[in-house]
Amino acid sequence: MATTRAQTGEAKCVLLVEDEQDAREALARTLRAEGLTCLCAGSVAEALSVVSSGEFIDVLVVDVVLGSEGPDGIDLIPMLREKNVRAPVVVVTAFADSPRLKRALNLGVSYLIEKPFRAKSLLTVIEKLLDDPFDLAHLVDRALARAGLTEKEDEVARLLLKGLSNEEIASATSNSDKTIRQHVTALYRKVGVTSRAEFFHFVFPT
């Protein structure tokens, strides 16, 4: 049986901001089962209230759409930064249009997960961020520097590592899908991989 963080005494705190109650509760159960402390909020106001309680947040998981009115999940990020919450951010979205993608990337979001997704996929991302809270960027920089990429390939590589699909990268960078596929093919060839999973392993070897 795998050892959880609760068993090793390394419990970390995740703030989960999701307006759909069933999804929020299901994800929270999964994270808590792995020994993580999971604080939940269903809106921007609730998230700001949770943060004001003084709990230290290790990772933020934020859904983009939080109700039909008012600020969305991406609007929440700078609000939390103003409250000195510097945790890495995982953005969850059912649809990633270009303006939202660009806003998220400009705010330094660590990862994007598109719905529907498995709770285990989210857990894997969170564990990676928790295990490498300060070295993640260094690992990426070191791996990509070894690859000898062009400037455009480097940009595409970093967006791939944030979880964006080829179509989303094309939208965020104002390129065609075909152009991005060509960059991805060249990138994979230079680092000696044939899939996204192999590329992640190249950058984050286990």
Wavefront OBJ file of the C-alpha trace (Angstrom):
o trace
v 0.000 0.000 0.000
v 1.268 3.494 -0.818
v 2.307 5.719 2.058
v 0.276 8.914 2.379
v 1.557 12.279 3.582
v -0.511 11.876 6.727
v 1.462 8.726 7.585
v 4.774 10.484 7.047
v 3.765 13.592 8.984
v 4.125 15.827 5.914
v 0.529 16.985 5.464
v 0.247 20.064 3.254
v -2.667 22.407 2.722
v -4.579 22.763 -0.554
v -7.181 25.468 -1.109
v -9.785 24.104 -3.528
v -12.047 26.724 -5.110
v -14.875 25.071 -7.051
v -18.477 26.264 -7.257
v -19.991 22.853 -8.087
v -20.636 21.260 -4.698
v -20.546 17.615 -5.806
v -17.285 18.064 -7.686
v -15.784 20.051 -4.804
v -16.680 17.424 -2.218
v -15.472 14.519 -4.369
v -12.115 16.145 -5.045
v -11.732 17.120 -1.398
v -12.324 13.513 -0.314
v -9.632 12.271 -2.681
v -7.087 14.836 -1.511
v -7.821 14.199 2.160
v -7.540 10.454 1.640
v -3.970 11.093 0.539
v -3.195 12.934 3.759
v -3.559 16.454 2.410
v -5.386 19.167 4.302
v -8.046 20.462 1.904
v -9.808 23.754 2.539
v -12.810 24.336 0.283
v -14.518 27.413 -1.129
v -17.361 27.765 -3.593
v -16.780 31.378 -4.582
v -14.209 34.158 -4.674
v -15.636 35.646 -1.462
v -15.414 32.306 0.352
v -11.841 31.782 -0.827
v -10.793 35.211 0.452
v -12.490 34.430 3.770
v -10.616 31.129 4.077
v -7.301 32.860 3.406
v -8.099 35.526 5.989
v -8.308 32.788 8.642
v -4.522 32.606 8.561
v -4.088 29.033 7.285
v -0.886 28.624 5.249
v -1.738 27.493 1.711
v 0.730 25.245 -0.133
v -1.194 24.837 -3.416
v -4.188 26.634 -4.926
v -6.638 24.715 -7.121
v -8.992 27.187 -8.761
v -11.878 26.599 -11.161
v -12.163 29.350 -13.764
v -15.954 29.669 -13.720
v -17.290 30.496 -10.245
v -20.935 31.285 -10.802
v -22.507 33.327 -13.571
v -21.756 36.754 -12.119
v -18.891 38.520 -10.421
v -15.153 37.760 -10.556
v -13.966 34.415 -11.897
v -11.232 32.076 -10.727
v -8.510 33.876 -12.635
v -9.597 37.206 -11.108
v -9.109 35.522 -7.729
v -5.396 34.883 -8.273
v -4.165 38.506 -7.989
v -6.552 39.028 -5.051
v -4.852 36.178 -3.217
v -1.407 37.467 -4.159
v -2.338 40.778 -2.532
v -2.971 38.782 0.648
v 0.551 37.302 0.359
v -0.640 33.875 -0.764
v 2.281 32.852 -3.000
v 1.351 29.205 -3.496
v 1.564 27.685 -6.988
v -1.769 27.696 -8.822
v -3.529 24.907 -10.714
v -6.362 26.258 -12.877
v -9.305 23.991 -13.720
v -11.545 24.839 -16.660
v -14.228 23.266 -18.837
v -13.289 25.499 -21.757
v -10.060 27.405 -22.234
v -10.610 30.359 -24.549
v -7.681 32.491 -25.657
v -8.257 35.533 -23.389
v -8.557 33.316 -20.294
v -5.457 31.339 -21.245
v -3.398 34.476 -21.712
v -4.596 35.950 -18.405
v -3.751 32.740 -16.568
v -0.308 32.462 -18.137
v 0.479 36.115 -17.448
v -0.366 35.517 -13.789
v 2.164 32.708 -13.581
v -0.252 29.788 -13.260
v 1.715 26.566 -12.787
v -0.667 24.150 -14.481
v -3.960 23.985 -16.355
v -6.297 20.991 -16.192
v -9.245 20.792 -18.567
v -12.513 19.168 -17.484
v -13.406 16.374 -17.398
v -10.400 14.922 -15.580
v -9.670 12.190 -13.067
v -9.059 13.172 -9.464
v -5.834 11.179 -9.627
v -4.594 13.448 -12.423
v -5.091 16.482 -10.194
v -3.416 14.688 -7.306
v -0.384 13.913 -9.483
v -0.005 17.596 -10.373
v -0.374 18.671 -6.736
v 2.177 16.113 -5.556
v 4.669 17.356 -8.152
v 4.205 20.962 -7.022
v 4.548 19.974 -3.359
v 7.620 17.840 -3.923
v 9.401 20.515 -5.945
v 8.017 23.837 -4.646
v 11.196 25.772 -5.375
v 13.048 23.585 -7.871
v 10.293 23.107 -10.439
v 11.262 26.109 -12.565
v 14.933 25.168 -12.264
v 14.212 21.626 -13.484
v 12.334 22.999 -16.492
v 15.044 25.542 -17.331
v 17.812 22.941 -17.035
v 16.024 20.311 -19.139
v 15.063 22.713 -21.910
v 18.527 24.299 -21.990
v 20.031 20.877 -22.711
v 17.646 20.337 -25.621
v 18.934 23.135 -27.861
v 15.473 24.428 -28.704
v 14.605 27.449 -30.775
v 12.865 30.335 -29.016
v 9.480 29.242 -30.382
v 10.041 25.590 -29.451
v 10.988 26.658 -25.945
v 7.756 28.653 -25.651
v 5.699 25.694 -26.859
v 7.533 23.328 -24.509
v 6.732 25.467 -21.470
v 3.053 25.641 -22.432
v 2.959 21.861 -22.872
v 4.369 21.507 -19.367
v 1.547 23.684 -18.051
v -0.940 21.148 -19.394
v -2.181 23.002 -22.486
v -3.256 21.011 -25.528
v -1.883 21.776 -28.989
v -5.124 23.592 -29.831
v -4.917 25.701 -26.669
v -1.281 26.577 -27.376
v -2.251 27.633 -30.885
v -4.972 29.873 -29.461
v -2.739 31.362 -26.750
v 0.098 32.127 -29.168
v -2.033 33.175 -32.165
v -0.650 30.368 -34.337
v -2.362 27.697 -36.421
v -2.823 24.182 -35.074
v -0.577 22.925 -37.888
v 2.251 25.266 -36.874
v 2.084 24.154 -33.250
v 2.054 20.480 -34.276
v 5.205 21.126 -36.297
v 6.907 22.752 -33.305
v 5.854 19.885 -31.036
v 7.194 17.327 -33.509
v 10.529 19.159 -33.720
v 10.654 19.513 -29.932
v 10.008 15.804 -29.350
v 12.658 14.870 -31.916
v 15.286 17.060 -30.240
v 14.705 15.602 -26.766
v 14.296 12.030 -28.043
v 10.669 11.382 -27.050
v 7.524 10.456 -28.944
v 4.706 11.530 -26.606
v 3.688 14.111 -24.046
v 4.079 11.567 -21.238
v 7.666 10.828 -22.302
v 8.366 14.561 -22.533
v 7.173 15.080 -18.953
v 9.441 12.246 -17.821
v 12.355 13.868 -19.675
v 11.829 17.115 -17.755
v 10.816 15.559 -14.419
v 12.622 12.212 -14.203
v 11.454 9.915 -11.413
l 1 2 3 4 5 6 7 8 9 10 11 12 13 14 15 16 17 18 19 20 21 22 23 24 25 26 27 28 29 30 31 32 33 34 35 36 37 38 39 40 41 42 43 44 45 46 47 48 49 50 51 52 53 54 55 56 57 58 59 60 61 62 63 64 65 66 67 68 69 70 71 72 73 74 75 76 77 78 79 80 81 82 83 84 85 86 87 88 89 90 91 92 93 94 95 96 97 98 99 100 101 102 103 104 105 106 107 108 109 110 111 112 113 114 115 116 117 118 119 120 121 122 123 124 125 126 127 128 129 130 131 132 133 134 135 136 137 138 139 140 141 142 143 144 145 146 147 148 149 150 151 152 153 154 155 156 157 158 159 160 161 162 163 164 165 166 167 168 169 170 171 172 173 174 175 176 177 178 179 180 181 182 183 184 185 186 187 188 189 190 191 192 193 194 195 196 197 198 199 200 201 202 203 204 205 206
